Amino acid sequence: MSNVKSMPKIIVALFVASVLVISGLLVVDASIAQYVAVLISLLALVVSIVSAFKEDIFPFQPVVLLDEIILAPTSGPSHDSLALVLPITFMNKGNGAGVVHMLALRVECDGVVKMYTPLAQVDFQKYLSGIRKLHGENIVGSFNAFSLDGKETQKKHLLFSQEERAEKYPFSTWKEGNYTFRLFLNHSNGGRATEVATLGPMQITGEMLLNYANGTGLSLCPSRGISV
């Protein structure tokens, strides 16, 4: 933040220094070669300042849009957990490029926390047009860090799975209750992961869990309720 505040002062100081140098050259009736040398020095100074303050001048500002949690049945055993597909729109509001390194989904209910991390990308059109279960044909690849250019937008359907060996958030089964979902994001210009979206609390009933176990997916969306 201090760098951002100091930018106008640096620009003004550079402008004043340039005016003074050029005025001095005019007074002493400098040669063309001297003008060229001074111009090159000023350009080098500008380049160095832009490089030093690149992240402030061309910031990477990723934001996300998330308004739905999809409980997607799998074609194999689920180990008493639920597979979650999140349709996330990633937008870079800044002019600089950057990289989204990692995501984490914190699921909270009655003081119990489950930690979910992205496992793969899902071809959601194939999921909807098929048997509506996660399997090899609609899983298009593992989740990896990805870049966003300035003002770029990308939408991804990401499969999240529950961490089973997290010491801080041990594996736990789902039960009926009111759930809150908090999405965290870590990117190339940031330090610790920050919370970028929150959904809930949303109620999950015993009937919904039974339907999921029987192979019926659910969509949790605060703006339009629950659809099957």
N, C-alpha and C positions, 0 to 999 in steps of 0.2 A: 504493500500500500504506500509506503514511503517513496518508493521509486515512481509510482504513478503521480503522486503529489509534486515531485520534484521535476517532472518532465517539462511543464511550461517554463519554469525558470531556466532550465538547461537550453531550451530552444531560443528563449529571449537572449540569453548570454551568448549563444553561438551567433545569433543574428547581429548583435551589437559588436561582437569581436570582428565579424566579417566586414561590417561597415567601416569600422575603425582602420582595419588593415588596408582595405581598398582606398580609403581616404588618404592614408599615409603614402600609398604608392602614387596617388595622383599628385600629392604635394611635392614629392621628390622627383617627379617625372620619370617613373620607372620604365624599364624596357619591356617589350612584349614577353621576353623570356622570363622576367621576374613576375609578370602577371600570371603566366602559365604555371610557374612553380607554386605561387600562392594558391591558385585555383586548385591545383592537384592536392595540396596540403589540406585545403578546406574540404574537398571531396572525401579525402581519406578520413578526416575527422568526423564527417557526417556518417560515413559507413561504420566507423567504430562505435559511434553513439547508437546508431540503429541496431547494430549487433548486440550491444550491451543491454538495450532496452527492448529487444525484439518481442518478448512475451508481453510487455506492456503496450507496445505499439500495435502488434498483431496478436491479440490474446486468443487462446483456445478456451472456449466457454461452452462445454457440452451440457445439454439439458435433455431430459427424457419426458415422454408422454406415455403414461401407463394407466389404463382405466379398466383392466380386465385381468382376471386370474382364471386360467382354464385348467380344470382337473381332468387330465387326459389319461384314460386307461392304457395300460401297456399290454403287449401280446405275451409277456412272460410274467414270472412271479414278481411281486412288488415289495416283498419283505415287510408287509404291514405299513408301508408308507404310500404316499400319493405322489405321482409324477405331475409336475406343474409346468404348463406352457404359458409363457408371458409374451404377448404381442407388444413389443416396445418400439417406439419411434425415437431415434436418437437424432438430435438437432445440435449443430454447432452454431451458436449465436455470434461467435467471434469471427475475425477475419484470418486468424492463424490456424494452421493445421495442427493436429495432435492425435494421440492414440488413447483409446479406451482399453485399459489393461485388464480390469477385472470387475465383476459384478457379484453381489451377494444379496440374498433375500432372507430377511429375518422374519420368521413367522411366530407370532405371539398369541397365546391363549391361556388365561388363568395363571399367569406367572411362569408358564412353561415356554421355553424358546426353542424353536427348531431352526437350524441354519441350512439354507439351500444355496447351492452354487450352480452356475450354468454348465451343462454337460454337452449339449449339442444344439445345432440349428434344425428347425423343423420346416419342411415344405408343407405349409398349412393347407394349401389347396388340395394336395394329395391326401392329407389327413381328412379333410371334409368330404372329399369325393369317394373315399375308400370306406373301410369298415370302422373308421373313427377310433382306431387304436394305434398307439405308437409302435412302429415296427421298422424294419430295415429299409422299406421303400419310401417312407416319408421322413426318415432321418437323413439329412443331406450332408452332415459333416460335424465334426467336433467344434466346440466353441473355442475360438482363439482371439487374442487381442486384435483389434482392427483400428484403422485410421479414419479420421474425418477431416476433410478439407474445410477451408473457410466457408461458412454459410451452407455447408452440406447437410443433407438429411438422409438417414437410412432407417428402414423399418426391418426388424428382425423378429421372428418367432423363435424364442429360445426355450429349450427344455431345461428345467431346473430339477435337480435331484437332491434329496436330503443327505447331508454329511453324516456318515455313520461312525466316524472315529474322531470327531471334534471333542476335545477334552472339556472345553468351556460350555459347549452345547451338545450334550450326549444325545444319541439317537432316542427318539420317543415316538410311539404310535399316535395316530390321530384319534380324537374323540369328538363328540358333539360339543359345540360351544361357539363363542364369539371370537373370531380370528382377526388379527391385524397384520397386514403385510407391509414391510418396510424394505425398500430397495436401496442398496448402497452401490456407489460407483467409485472406482479409482482410475485416474487418468494421468497422462504424462506430465501435466503441469501442476498436479496436486500432490499432496503428501499422503495423509491418511484418507481412507475411503469416507465419502460424505453421503448422507441420506439425500436421495434425489426424488423419491416418490413414496407416498403412503396410501394404502387402501384399507378401508375398514374403520371400525369393526364390522365384520360380516358374519352372519350366523351360518354354521354348518351343522345340519341335523343328523341324527342317527340314520334316518331314511336315505339321506344323500350319500352317506358313507357306504350304506348297504348297496345302493344302486351303482356306486363306483366299483365296489367289489364284484358286482355282477356284470361289469363291462360297459356301464353307461357313463359317458363323460358329462361334466358340468361346467358351466361358465358363470363365474362370479363377477358381476359388474354392477357397482353401486348405481350407475345412471339408468340401468334398465332391468334391474332385478336379476333373477336367476333363470337361465335357459338351459335346456337339455339337448 
